[in-house]
Amino acid sequence: MAVNETPPFWFEKPGVKAWLLSPFAWLYSRAAARTMNMQPSGSVPVPVICVGNFIAGGGGKTPTALALCLAAREAGFRPGFLSRGYGGRVNHPTIVDTGKHNAIDVGDEPLLLARSAMTVVSPDRIAGANLLSEQGADFIIMDDGFQNPRLRRDYNLVVVDSRRGIGNGFAIPAGPLRLDLKTQMMKADGVLVVGGDPGADPVIRRTAKGGKPVFLAKLNMIEPERWKGRALIAYAGIADPFKFFDSLGKAGAKLSLVQPFGDHHYFHDDEIKELINRAKLMGAGLVTTAKDMARLLNMGPEHQKLADISEVSEVELTFDDEATPARIIAKTVERFEARMLAK
């Protein structure tokens, strides 16, 4: 089953591997830039905001999308989410049903989003956006898709993790950038830095130099006191599992074992049995992320066993300026109105 393993050297100081692969990175970036610079081929008559990343791998897109959904709802809209459904087998526009679908069907992130608002997965983003609009969504939040130009957006918000930043600064396969930063920065309308670490400082400087806004936020654990003093086995298949493990340690948990997996990892039966057995042997509880729990549900009896005995550490995005989400929504609406007037 699919696992997204990002090479460790992507997030280290550029070394021999990165430089050897740099010619291929240049070719890849050039082709990707050509695609990204294409004119949109479709639009929908509702505001559209895209929440994306500069790099491959997560950086807080899903919590950001959820926070914007809440702000859009508070502004009087009926928001809906649009996702490609990374790793899912659904190949046509589909409304996510959390009681029926699993992560193999639609991907893990859409299952999380669908807990908050109507969510459509679709490889064809124009068709997916049209389905959302037809079903009554009057504000669309795209989870990823920043580099895909097909659907016209009114605002592109790029999320950057403050720990990992843009890694070694090279494009795939020499580094994590999806294409050169200059091209991507031209398409971004704003950058959201998540966390208080210095890894995103180069991006902050580039964004400010380009005259575009930089927003700041932090991911905060909900009810961290519940983990204090408890013996736990923590497991996670996310972009940066050690960030999750560190947060548990800071909350006072006694981590008997940490088990990292690749991003979007689908758990095999033998991995599930090992986690359950180790928990019994060590007398420890099992804890994971909401995204990992989404990949356990509706997946069969073995996965359900692990889900039943695992606890979830939930997080929420808190903006340094609490007015930021409302401002981003308002700017998106302003640009949407200008788009409709220009027709």
Stockholm file with secondary structure:
# STOCKHOLM 1.0

chainA/1-343         MAVNETPPFWFEKPGVKAWLLSPFAWLYSRAAARTMNMQPSGSVPVPVICVGNFIAGGGGKTPTALALCLAAREAGFRPGFLSRGYGGRVNHPTIVDTGKHNAIDVGDEPLLLARSAMTVVSPDRIAGANLLSEQGADFIIMDDGFQNPRLRRDYNLVVVDSRRGIGNGFAIPAGPLRLDLKTQMMKADGVLVVGGDPGADPVIRRTAKGGKPVFLAKLNMIEPERWKGRALIAYAGIADPFKFFDSLGKAGAKLSLVQPFGDHHYFHDDEIKELINRAKLMGAGLVTTAKDMARLLNMGPEHQKLADISEVSEVELTFDDEATPARIIAKTVERFEARMLAK
#=GR chainA/1-343 SS CCCBCCCGGGGSSCCHHHHHHHHHHHHHHHHHHHHHTSCCCBCCSSCEEEEECSBSSCSSHHHHHHHHHHHHHHTTCCEEEEECCTTCCCCSCEECCTTTCCHHHHCHHHHHHTTTSCEEECSSHHHHHHHHHHTTCSEEEEESCTTCCSBCCSEEEEEEETTTTTTTSCBTTTSSBSSCHHHHHHHCSEEEEESSSGGGHHHHHHHHHTTCCEEEEEEEESSGGGGTTCEEEEEECSSCHHHHHHHHHHTTCEEEEEEECCBTCCCCHHHHHHHHHHHHHHTCEEEEEHHHHHTTTTSCHHHHHHHHHEEEECEEEEESSTTHHHHHHHHHHHHHHHHHHTC
#=GC SS_cons         CCCBCCCGGGGSSCCHHHHHHHHHHHHHHHHHHHHHTSCCCBCCSSCEEEEECSBSSCSSHHHHHHHHHHHHHHTTCCEEEEECCTTCCCCSCEECCTTTCCHHHHCHHHHHHTTTSCEEECSSHHHHHHHHHHTTCSEEEEESCTTCCSBCCSEEEEEEETTTTTTTSCBTTTSSBSSCHHHHHHHCSEEEEESSSGGGHHHHHHHHHTTCCEEEEEEEESSGGGGTTCEEEEEECSSCHHHHHHHHHHTTCEEEEEEECCBTCCCCHHHHHHHHHHHHHHTCEEEEEHHHHHTTTTSCHHHHHHHHHEEEECEEEEESSTTHHHHHHHHHHHHHHHHHHTC
//
